[in-house]
Amino acid sequence: MDAAGSRAGTAGNGGSSAGSRAGTNFDTALGRALVERGIVSQPAMDQCLKELRARLEQSRPTTLRELLLERKLTSSDQLDNIRVEAETIKTSTRIPGYQILRKLGAGAMAKVYLARQLSLDRLVAIKILPKAYSENASFIKRFQKEGQSAASLSHNNIVAAYEIGETNGLHYFVMEYVDGDTVHDRITARKRIPEREALEIIRQVACALEHAHDRGIVHRDIKPRNIMMTIAGVAKLADLGLARVMSDRELAESEAGRAYGTPYYISPEQIHGKLDIGPPADIYGLGATFYHMVTGKVPYEAKNQSDVMKKHLHQPLVPPDHINPQLSSGTALIIETMLAKEIRDRYKNARDLIRDIDLVLAGQEPEFAKPAVDIVAIATAVQASADNPLTVVRHGGESPFSNPMVLGLVGLLAASVLANIVLLTMMLSR
């Protein structure tokens, strides 16, 4: 691709030099770039390259650019953008052992490129820290910690880390290339993801979190954009840029009181900037992602990030099945438990969450997710009192309600009635 970039300017001018190369490696490289970007389909490109060879044999050499424009498969602006991008990549990113192909995207701190690892002839993704940040020791330290955290994890549902390094002042991180889309892309395209599909995706990410948490790492930025999907349907948790080793007290104290995370998916304890950020924070972020997947809406919306975070702290959650009535009660209950504001009311670990997802996928009720009112516990108490009936004896004119045991029974019966009312209300609201 670097070679293609260096020659694209000549092709763009349509000179005889470009024409003499029609049908050669230059056209192949340009064609590959167009196909990789989704601008031209592979069958259409194959037909163009075949036509170029035929014209060359007929002494009518034509450049790929000219033929693409002739067949209206692309525009001059698109071809010029590819040339500019290729030239930029060539001058700014030279990493030994890798051939940079194109930019995949950019975040707040780094750019990600598609590249070919020459020694193994495989596609990889390379995250590169811009030179503007390469002079800042704290940025470099955080970037390196991301690579080290990723390298310490080895799980099918986590994007694999291959190498972290530096060359000529350029800090880079090589990782697995996932050829697919993200959960965010799917929400954007379909608005809502069907319940069972969403459950299966969330289960895979929960397995990734279980692996990370067992190794002392909390992600802190679970969101739809950070869940990548392969063509085969495998979910891959990505971007450990905010990940933190839970035992790293020094880093925790340096970040105390500051909110790290994405506002629409951030947990209350992250908003408060607490020192002890653990697995429940990731479960909350995954719950917010789950909510977004099945309802098409984030849990809390507001005009600015500050107000969104205030709602995470104080505003009651609209139950997901109020927005999407097709959701099962089990799935709704799992999401509500994941999004509990208090850590004590949330899933304690990913293992319990996985157990509940498996139960709901099997058509059963969740084990760990409980309604706000524990109706089962009240019913058990009432049943126990029925199994051990009290004998009420009236002494003279004394009212039976003066007996403390009688009052206790009345209290249990009242609780039973209240529980049934609550249950009926919940059933009618779903």
N, C-alpha and C positions, 0 to 999 in steps of 0.2 A: 504493500500500500504506500510505503514511503516513496518507492520508485514511481508509482503511478502519480503521486502528488507532484513529484519533481518534473513530470512530463506533461501534466495536465494543462499548464499554461500554453504550451505550444499547440496542443490539440485545440484549445479554446480559440486560438487565433486562426485556425483552419489553414495553416501554411502547408507547403509541400512536404516539409519534414514530417509533420503528423501524418499526412496522407501516405507517405512511404512506409509508415509503420502499421497501416490498416491491417487488422486481423492478427496482430502480433501480441506479445505479452502486455503491451500498453492497453490495448482494447480489452484484453481479458481482465486486467486489474480494474479498469474503469467499470466494466460490466459487473464484476464481483461487488464493487462498492455500491452500485445502484441496486443490486439484488438484496444485499445485506440491509440496506436502508428501507427496503420495501417499496422503492420507487418504480421498479420494473420487475415483473414476475420472472421466474427462472425460465419457463417455456418461451416467453417472448424474447428474453435475452439470447437463448440458444438459437432461435430463429434469426436474430440479428447477426450473431457471429457467423452463422452458416452463410448468410447473404454476403457478409463482408468477404469471406473466402472466395465465394463464387465471383464477385466483382473483381477481386484481385486477379483471378485466373483469366478473366475477360479483359484484363488491362484497363479496368475502370476502378482503380483504387479509391476507396471512400473511408473516411474516419468513422468510428463508432458514434461520435458526437453528431456528425452530419446525418447518419442513418437514423439515429434516435429522434432527432428533430424532424426528419422527413416523415417518419411514421407516427409522429406526435405522441411518442411514448414518454417524453419528458420535456422540460422547458430549459431554456438557456439559463434562467436564474438558478434552477436546481443544479445544473452542471457546474455553474460558476461557484455555487456554495460548496460543492464537493471539492473543487480545486482549492478554494481558500482554506477549507478545513484541513485538507491533506497537507498543504504547505505549512499551516500553523502547527500541526502535529509533528511534522518533520523537524521544524526548527526548535520546538519547545520540549519534546519528549524523546529522548534517546536512551533506551535502557538495554544494556547488553543482553543478548540472548532472547530478545523479544521483538517482534515486528508489530508495531502499533497499527491497527486497522482503522478504527474510527472511535469517536466519542460516544459513550452510551448515555451519559448523564452527568449532572453536577449537583453537589450538595452545598451546604453552607461553608464547608471547610475544604472540600476536595473535589476533583473531577475523576470520573471513572471512564476508562477506555477499554474497548475490545482489542485484544492482541492475540498474536500467535506465539506460543512458546516453541522456539525453533528446535530445541533438543528433543522434545517429545511430539512435535507436530500436533499440538492441541490448542484449542481456543481457551483463553483465560480472560479474566477481567482484572484490570490493574487500576487501583485507586492511587492517585498521585496528589501529593500535597503541593499546592501552588507555591511558586517561589516567594510570593508575598508573605507567606506564613513560614517559610523555611528559615527565616532569620529569628523566629520567635521560639525560644527554648521550650516554653510551656506547650505550644502547639505541637512541636516535634515530639515531646514526651507523651502527649495524649495520643498522637497518631501511632507511635510505637506501641503504646499500651493496647490500642485497639488490635493491632496485629498479633501481639503476644496473647491477648485474651482469645482471639479467634483460633490461634494455633494450638491452644491448650484444649480445644474442644474437637471431638471427632464423632460426628453423628450424621446420619443420612438426612435429617431435617434441618441441618445447619450448613450454610454456605462454607465450604472448606477453604482453609487458608493454606497457601503454598509457600510463600516467601515474603519477607519484609527486608528492605534494603535501602541503600542510598548510593547515588552515582552522580558525580559532578554537582553536588548540592541539591539534587533532586531526590526527595524521599518518596518511596513507593511501596505498595502493598499488593502482592499478587494473590488472587483468589480464584475459586471455581467460577466459571462462566455458566450462568443459568439461562438457557435458551427458551424463554417463555414470557409470561407476563407477571404482573403482581396482583395481589388481592385488590388493591386500589383500582387497577385497570378494570378488573371484573365488576367492581361496584359501579364504576363510571359507565361501563358499557351496558350493564343489565339492571342497574339500580338496586335490586335485591338479589342475593344469592339464595337458592333454595335451601331449606332447612337441613336436609340430610347432607348435602354437599358442604354446607358451612360447618356442620358438626364434624365431618371428617377432616376438614382443613384445620379447624381449631384443635382437634385431637393431635394432629401431627405436630403443630406448633407447641402444644402442651408437652409432648414427648421431648421436643428440643429444649424446652425450659427445664424439664426435670433433669435432663443431662447437664445443662449449664449450672443449675442450682446445686446439684450434687457435687459439682466441682468448685463451688464457692463463688460463682459469677452471676451477677444480676444484670439484665440487659438494659433496663430503664427507658427503652424507647420502642416498645411494641406498638405497631400501627400497621395499617393495610399496605403502605408503601414498602415496609420492611419485611413483608412476607412475599417471597417470590415463588412462582409456580412453574414447574417444568411442563413440557408438552405432555408428559406421561401422568401429570396430576400430582406430582410429589411437591409438598410444601417445603420451602427452604427459608429459614430465618436468617436475615441478613443484617448488616450494618451494626457493628458493636462499638460504634463511635462514642456512645455514652455508657458503655458497659463498665461496671465497677466490681472489683474483687471485694467481697463483703468483709474480708478481714483487713482491708487496707484502711486503717483508722486515720492515718495521716491525710489521705485524699478525702475521706469523709469529713474530717474536721475543716479542711480547706474549702469545702463546698457547703458547709453548714449554713442554713438560712436562705439558700438560693434554690430556685426551682429549676431542675434539669429534666427536660422531657418535651413532648409535643402536647400543647394545651388541650386538644380534643380528646387525648387518650391518657393523660397524666393522672397518676394516683394522688389522693389527698396528702399522703405522707411526703410525696415528692414535692408537692406544692409548698408544704411547710418547710421543706429543706431539712428534714430530720436526718440525724446521723445514721440511724439503723434502717437503711433501705434494704428490704429483703424480698424473698419470693412473692409475697402477697402483692407487691407493687407491680410486678410483671403480670400477675394474674389479673389485676385490675385493668392494665393496659390491653391485655388480650380480651377481657370482657367488653371493653369499650369498642374494640375492633369487631368482636362477635356481634354486638348490638348493631353496629354500622352495617355489617354484612347482611343481616336478616331483616332490618327495617329500612335500610336506605338512608338513615339519618344518624348523625353522631349523637351520643347521649345528651350532650348539652351544647346549645348554640347561643351565641351572643355577638354583639357588634365588635368586641375587641377581646384579645386574649385574656386580659385581666378578669373580665366579667365571666368568661368561660370557666376559668379556674375557680372563681367564687361559687359558681353553680356546682362544680364538682364537690366543693366543701359543704354547701348548705342546701341546695335545692333537691327535693325528693325526685327520684328517677321515675319517669313515665314508663310503666312496664312495657317491655318490648311487644307483648302480644296485644297491647292496646293500639299499637301502630300497625302491627301485622297480625290480625286475628287468626291467621292460618297456622301460627306457631303452636306447637304442642305446649301443654302446661309444664312438662318436664324441662324443655329447652328454655322456656321463659324463666323458670326458677333457677336454672344453672346460671343464666346471664345475670339475673338480679343478685345472686350470691357472689358472683365474680365482681360485681360493681358495688358491693356493700361499702359504705363510707368508712366504717370502723373495721380495722384489721381483724378484730376478734370475730366479726360476723362473716368474714370472707373465707374462701378456701385457704387452708394453711399451707398447702403445697400442691404442686402440679399432679402428683400421684392421685390425690383424692379427686381432683377435677377429671382426670382421665377415667377413673372408675365410674363417675357419674355420667360422663359422655357415653361410655360403653353401655351402661344400663339404658339410657334413653334411646340409643341406636337399636337396642334389642327390644324396644317397646315397653320398657319398665320404668318405674319411678326412680328418680335419683336417690342416692343414699345419704350424701353429705349435705346437699342443698336442702334447706328447710324453710318453710314459710315464716314470716315475721312472727306469727302467733303459732306456738307449738301445740297444735290441736291434738296430735297423737298423745303427747304427755298428759294433757288434761283428760282425754278419754281413758287413758290407763288408770289415772287416779280415781275416776268415777267407777270404773269396772272393779277396782280393788275394794272400794267401799261397798259395792253390791255383793261381792263375794263374802264380805264379813258384815252382815246386817246388824244394826243396833236394835236393841229392845228398849223401847221408850216406856217408862212407867210414870204414871201421873200420881203424884202424892198430894192427896187432898185437893185443894183448889189451885195448886201450883201449876202454872202454864208449862207445857213440855218445852217451850222455847227458852226457858231459863236454864235448861240442861246444856252445858258446853258441847257435849257430844252431838246433841241434836243440831245445835247451831253449826257445827262443823259439817254435818251432812247436808244441811240446807245450803251452806256455802259451796260445797262440791256440786250440788245439783244446779245451783245458779251458774257456776262456771261452765257446766256442761251445756246449759241453754245458751250462754254467751258464745261458747265455742261453735255451736251449730249455726248461730246467727252469722258469725264471722265467716264460717265455711260457705254458707249460702251466698253471702255478699261477694266472696271471692269468685265463686262459680259464675255468678251473674255478671261480674265485671269482665270475665275472660271471653 
